[in-house]
Amino acid sequence: MTPNFSLCYAFPLMMIPSVGDTNSASFWFEKGNELCNSGMIEEALKAYDHALSIDKTLVDVWNNKGIALASMDKYDEALRCFEEALKLSPRHAYTINNKGMILAQQKKYEAALRCFDAAIEVDAYFAGAWYNKSHAMSCLGRGREAKAAMKTAKALDPYVGGCRRR
């Protein structure tokens, strides 16, 4: 059984785009989030791509595009998005965690664990990263450490198991 690693959105997906400037990257980012939240992943990807055509420096667009691709099991493409985001912001904890999640899905648990540790180094209170660290350790046969990481995750957030509520 594959552990349930947690994807973490940079911003809530329940954002409804304003009726304002449809030529702004932020409009298309919000539209992509709305579409993604509605389960319209292909359309969300188009909106994220449009946002990036306006401004390629938006870390959260790259991150959320990667999450959308990961939801379609397009892990290599998702990794490329996370790498683009990390070029722009190397200490973006959500993106580091999401990169780790993809590596874990590919059963690259040591590399995934390095990502989860890096996300925790940026934000020691990031329950989702502790949760994912616990599962990666478990997959590596490090049960005692996995339990300790899960205990930390639960202490930080008793409802840990995902980060989508952000």
Secondary structure, DSSP 4 states (H G I P E B T S, - for coil): ---------SS-S-PPPPSS-TTSHHHHHHHHHHHHHTT-HHHHHHHHHHHHHH-TT-HHHHHHHHHHHHHTT-HHHHHHHHHHHHHH-TT-HHHHHHHHHHHHHTT-HHHHHHHHHHHHHH-TT-HHHHHHHHHHHHHTT-HHHHHHHHHHHHHH-TT-S--TT-
